[in-house]
Amino acid sequence: MIRPGRHQFPFQVLIPESAPSSYESQFGTIRYAVKISIITNSDQSTTSETFPFHVIARSYFEDVPMALMKQIEYKDEVDFTVCTFPFGTVYLRVTLPRTGFRLGELIQVKVHVRSCTRKALKDCRMQLILKSQFEAMSRYEHVNEKKLLEQMLDNVLLGRAKGRSETEFKTCDLKIPENGVPSQQSTRGDGDVNIIAISYVLRFVAKPGIETEIPIIVTSKGYREPTKSITSSAVAELRPARSNRRATIFESNDPNNPAVFYC
């Protein structure tokens, strides 16, 4: 029984550490809200109100593999073939300070192109892409349906690369939004499955027909210890997936023998 007048009822709600971040899209949403209900003897005075709030999953650089916090050189090559006649190969090298970043951070990317073909590469661009994967199970069939949604967060025009030459583009900056969503894997640490997975990639595109992606991880926070910084001088080498290449991960603490990844 509440007497007439104004009353306050302080309360606390514990949000689980494994709770995913708030997210809105056309295929699925993750929303959080507190519902307050007042029930009286009269239907006219009985009321309820819903108060939505935003949740950002807490993640730190310490939560990602240390190998991702090293400088990397991503290498790829594209063979141009027309009517079974080879026209040459384009070699691409992308240098990143690391592949683990936080929300609001600026990613500095350096791109080097070596073209062994007569064709010039036009409209070369670096893009920051947010990928959302949605997974749902049918009520009537034991079948999982997946949908992929891509959103371009930043896009920087690099220029063009002449044929049969090497081009070193100026370092470009790509901005991760402050109000974005951190990376969210399809499986959680407790073994449960997230029906919405969030991932980020850096994508290099050029005409004609060149496109390659570098996966990165985005956390909501930096280091737990503010005084901690990246001091390792080791450089990792990252190459795109090939059907005839074994999946190998090798990590070394020796700066003279850097980590090498074949994904």
Phi and psi in degrees as a GROMACS rama.xvg file:
@    title "Ramachandran Plot"
@    xaxis  label "Phi"
@    yaxis  label "Psi"
@TYPE xy
-111.727  127.386  ILE-2
-74.7776  157.899  ARG-3
-58.3281  145.052  PRO-4
130.571  -172.302  GLY-5
-97.7798  135.241  ARG-6
-134.319  149.931  HIS-7
-123.557  139.528  GLN-8
-129.384  88.2821  PHE-9
-62.7159  141.908  PRO-10
-151.779  161.434  PHE-11
-129.478  145.026  GLN-12
-123.674  125.284  VAL-13
-89.2805  118.358  LEU-14
-89.587  123.661  ILE-15
-59.573  146.085  PRO-16
-63.4682  -27.4907  GLU-17
-86.5885  3.19847  SER-18
-66.6639  134.225  ALA-19
-73.8504  163.331  PRO-20
-72.3596  154.57  SER-21
-62.3482  143.029  SER-22
-156.424  142.569  TYR-23
-130.219  132.616  GLU-24
-159.623  175.162  SER-25
-75.4745  -21.9797  GLN-26
-98.0109  -21.3757  PHE-27
-173.255  155.976  GLY-28
-136.905  153.58  THR-29
-124.203  112.23  ILE-30
-126.858  148.401  ARG-31
-125.874  142.305  TYR-32
-157.627  154.862  ALA-33
-112.617  126.666  VAL-34
-106.98  124.869  LYS-35
-110.443  128.084  ILE-36
-124.265  137.852  SER-37
-120.724  119.273  ILE-38
-112.606  123.117  ILE-39
-120.683  -177.791  THR-40
-75.258  -12.0041  ASN-41
-115.381  135.909  SER-42
-66.6672  -26.302  ASP-43
-71.613  -30.005  GLN-44
-98.1214  -9.39537  SER-45
-73.0865  130.269  THR-46
-149.562  163.936  THR-47
-145.799  151.382  SER-48
-140.801  140.285  GLU-49
-111.331  130.831  THR-50
-118.517  104.859  PHE-51
-74.1366  151.136  PRO-52
-144.196  160.568  PHE-53
-102.251  139.37  HIS-54
-123.915  131.726  VAL-55
-118.691  119.538  ILE-56
-61.6631  134.95  ALA-57
-84.6554  120.183  ARG-58
-143.826  148.474  SER-59
-128.375  166.849  TYR-60
-61.8108  -30.2728  PHE-61
-66.1396  -17.3578  GLU-62
-81.7116  -11.8582  ASP-63
-104.849  156.379  VAL-64
-57.1509  139.741  PRO-65
-60.9345  -26.6104  MET-66
-62.5974  -26.9904  ALA-67
-75.0808  -12.6362  LEU-68
-95.9564  13.278  MET-69
-102.861  155.111  LYS-70
-62.9263  139.405  GLN-71
-127.36  157.657  ILE-72
-124.524  112.951  GLU-73
-92.3637  128.094  TYR-74
-123.49  138.733  LYS-75
-148.494  160.712  ASP-76
-142.67  143.561  GLU-77
-125.978  126.152  VAL-78
-96.0473  126.036  ASP-79
-91.564  120.675  PHE-80
-132.866  127.489  THR-81
-125.764  119.856  VAL-82
54.1499  44.9788  CYS-83
67.3306  4.12096  THR-84
-99.3206  121.026  PHE-85
-71.5023  137.565  PRO-86
-111.598  4.32977  PHE-87
120.576  177.628  GLY-88
-127.114  143.522  THR-89
-111.307  124.825  VAL-90
-104.447  131.14  TYR-91
-120.093  135.336  LEU-92
-132.551  122.877  ARG-93
-118.513  125.814  VAL-94
-107.929  129.595  THR-95
-126.955  146.992  LEU-96
-64.8853  -27.1925  PRO-97
-176.235  178.175  ARG-98
-118.531  11.3242  THR-99
-114.336  124.033  GLY-100
-135.21  172.401  PHE-101
-120.823  164.208  ARG-102
-59.4304  137.795  LEU-103
84.1619  -1.72611  GLY-104
-84.9404  153.452  GLU-105
-97.2404  125.697  LEU-106
-98.1601  121.004  ILE-107
-97.332  122.171  GLN-108
-121.918  133.013  VAL-109
-117.84  127.791  LYS-110
-118.566  132.418  VAL-111
-125.964  131.138  HIS-112
-123.456  129.403  VAL-113
-118.989  112.455  ARG-114
-102.249  124.123  SER-115
-107.03  22.5688  CYS-116
-122.121  158.773  THR-117
-74.1874  -16.2767  ARG-118
-74.9605  137.396  LYS-119
-85.7199  143.541  ALA-120
-91.8271  120.084  LEU-121
-107.997  155.333  LYS-122
54.5615  48.4303  ASP-123
-72.5508  132.115  CYS-124
-141.478  149.93  ARG-125
-112.319  133.11  MET-126
-129.139  146.369  GLN-127
-105.266  119.467  LEU-128
-118.355  133.898  ILE-129
-100.903  124.27  LEU-130
-111.244  129.778  LYS-131
-118.774  123.322  SER-132
-110.914  126.982  GLN-133
-111.743  132.513  PHE-134
-126.493  129.739  GLU-135
-137.559  145.524  ALA-136
-105.779  134.837  MET-137
-65.0519  144.063  SER-138
-71.6172  -25.6073  ARG-139
-109.588  -18.8266  TYR-140
-130.187  146.95  GLU-141
-83.1942  63.807  HIS-142
-131.575  132.203  VAL-143
-95.0103  133.028  ASN-144
-111.137  132.498  GLU-145
-120.371  141.483  LYS-146
-129.87  145.37  LYS-147
-120.689  128.044  LEU-148
-120.5  130.658  LEU-149
-115.642  140.882  GLU-150
-134.73  125.985  GLN-151
-83.2837  120.018  MET-152
-94.7301  -30.3614  LEU-153
-154.614  151.838  ASP-154
-149.664  119.354  ASN-155
-121.074  125.09  VAL-156
-82.1379  123.328  LEU-157
-92.0121  -36.3936  LEU-158
127.524  -143.365  GLY-159
-131.793  155.664  ARG-160
-119.775  126.785  ALA-161
-71.416  154.15  LYS-162
-70.566  150.509  GLY-163
50.4337  50.9827  ARG-164
-158.09  171.995  SER-165
-113.544  136.293  GLU-166
-128.269  125.15  THR-167
-108.71  106.367  GLU-168
-77.3854  154.881  PHE-169
-64.8461  149.53  LYS-170
-60.4453  128.204  THR-171
-109.636  154.263  CYS-172
-114.443  128.634  ASP-173
-117.101  131.47  LEU-174
-101.746  126.288  LYS-175
-84.8415  126.607  ILE-176
-59.6041  141.917  PRO-177
-63.9535  -38.7981  GLU-178
-94.7896  24.4122  ASN-179
-78.6399  -170.783  GLY-180
-115.321  130.287  VAL-181
-66.8961  162.27  PRO-182
-57.7186  141  SER-183
-137.833  114.975  GLN-184
-72.6737  162.555  GLN-185
-71.4477  -22.3736  SER-186
-122.36  141.912  THR-187
-92.9473  170.616  ARG-188
-64.8347  -27.1602  GLY-189
-84.5953  4.24535  ASP-190
95.4206  -14.2613  GLY-191
-71.6681  160.588  ASP-192
-103.647  132.273  VAL-193
-85.3185  124.475  ASN-194
-74.9295  -13.7275  ILE-195
-124.79  117.097  ILE-196
-108.502  135.058  ALA-197
-116.638  128.41  ILE-198
-142.05  159.74  SER-199
-124.508  146.768  TYR-200
-140.008  150.23  VAL-201
-98.013  127.98  LEU-202
-120.724  126.616  ARG-203
-101.785  127.6  PHE-204
-130.029  149.084  VAL-205
-158.406  155.718  ALA-206
-102.563  136.317  LYS-207
-97.885  126.917  PRO-208
66.3574  36.7248  GLY-209
-114.045  128.58  ILE-210
-154.374  127.197  GLU-211
-144.33  150.109  THR-212
-126.216  145.529  GLU-213
-122.261  113.563  ILE-214
-72.0823  140.997  PRO-215
-131.902  163.652  ILE-216
-116.742  135.203  ILE-217
-118.165  124.559  VAL-218
-104.561  164.89  THR-219
-81.9582  -26.1012  SER-220
-125.952  170.568  LYS-221
-89.0597  -125.496  GLY-222
-83.5793  148.384  TYR-223
-64.1669  -36.6072  ARG-224
-96.841  113.562  GLU-225
-58.6925  -27.5485  PRO-226
-80.3694  -10.0508  THR-227
-78.0728  140.677  LYS-228
-142.542  172.068  SER-229
-88.4074  111.507  ILE-230
-113.787  -6.55282  THR-231
-70.3373  134.726  SER-232
-97.9356  3.14099  SER-233
-68.6002  148.532  ALA-234
-120.26  130.629  VAL-235
-99.6714  149.774  ALA-236
-113.25  128.085  GLU-237
-122.319  132.095  LEU-238
-125.597  150.51  ARG-239
-67.8543  161.842  PRO-240
-67.834  141.587  ALA-241
-129.113  145.281  ARG-242
-66.5113  -26.248  SER-243
-103.383  16.4575  ASN-244
-109.954  132.872  ARG-245
-74.807  146.575  ARG-246
-77.2214  112.817  ALA-247
-131.439  136.911  THR-248
-128.486  124.883  ILE-249
-133.482  128.305  PHE-250
-125.756  136.81  GLU-251
-133.283  141.788  SER-252
-89.2252  -3.57933  ASN-253
-85.6338  118.294  ASP-254
-59.2824  -25.0835  PRO-255
-81.3815  -9.64506  ASN-256
-131.549  77.1458  ASN-257
-66.8262  166.51  PRO-258
-71.9463  143.6  ALA-259
-127.341  133.995  VAL-260
-123.832  135.52  PHE-261
-126.797  105.065  TYR-262
